[in-house]
Amino acid sequence: MALTLDEIRTAVGRLATHVVRTPVHRLQSPEVDDAFGATTETWLKLELFQRTGTFKARGALLNVLALSEDARKRGVTAVSAGNHAAAVAFAAASAGVSAKVVMFASANPMRVQLCRSLGAEVVFAETAHAGFELAARLAEQEGRTLIHPFEGRTTALGTAGVGLELCEQIPGLDAVIVPIGGGGLCAGISSAVKLLAPNCEVFGVEPEGADTMHRSFAAGEPQAIERVATIADSLGAPYALPISFELCRRNVDGLVRISDDQMRSAMRFLLRNAKLAVEPAGAAATAALLGPLKQRLQGKRVGLIVCGSNIDSATYARLIGDQPLQPLLAAS
């Protein structure tokens, strides 16, 4: 179950010519000092500059590269609110493989267009639960390989590259904060961080309306939620699964929840202080440090994972506006 450093380095090497070694950026401004404390050193890991705009390209591509020749001929499928679908479309196009992806009816139009521009056929499902069921049917009926959005050792090995890069780029981190949807990103990053910097704490952050990992940690096994209710559709996984859950359980030091309003505030904060226009999921780690983790990590050297940003200008403007918003209901 556990990932090894040799495996992670091998995966990073295999992806080296296909993905970006994303940069880091230190947050520095008077507002940053006021918000976090002048002695807190805050670094952003900018996965929004990854291929397709999110970290998802790493795991998707590693999975596609691992397919047998026969499986490549049959093609792949995937299900997501958009970022994973786009990553699978990119990975399939890179490998010359057919892709049919399932997206939620509420998916951002920019993400739908991105998938189509990469050559994928897009089909829609009304809810997250229905989407996973439809993708499973496509895999069974058409013989396509389902590239799961967050589960599996191969996916975790792909996302572990983010943690390896961060530890190499910023030695001596005291803590890393990672957004959690299904847990695939956190499973990989936390594994790499604990192998390279065992004393560095890893915190996972979830939206209040999609807290599957919190419920799973409390129960001691993967749990599902009845519905997803958050503006952070990229973090709206309807359930946790064994591999990502177990890797997170072994390597994550703590979990926190954040509200939609906290993510919106963090989006505005990143725009002002880093000049980054991110989707809600991309602001989740910053929201955690502005909120529930502020006191605990004051005076520490902290890495924040900016996991991605695929959002159109109209939606972005609406989200960072001052008016209250209804959460996205992605599942029922």
Secondary structure, 3 states (H helix, E strand, C coil): CCCCHHHHHHHHHHHCCCCCCCCEEECCCHHHHHHHCCCCEEEEEEHHHCHHHECHHHHHHHHHHCCCHHHHHHCEEEEECCHHHHHHHHHHHHHCCCEEEEEECCCCHHHHHHHHHCCCEEEEECCHHHHHHHHHHHHHHHCCEECCCCCCHHHHHHHHHHHHHHHHHCCCCCEEEEECCCCHHHHHHHHHHHHHCCCCEEEEEEECCCCHHHHHHHHCCCCECCCCECCCHHHCCCECCHHHHHHHHHHCCEEEEECHHHHHHHHHHHHHHHCCCCCHHHHHHHHHHHCCCCCCCCCCEEEEEECECCCCHHHHHHHHCCCCCCCCECCC
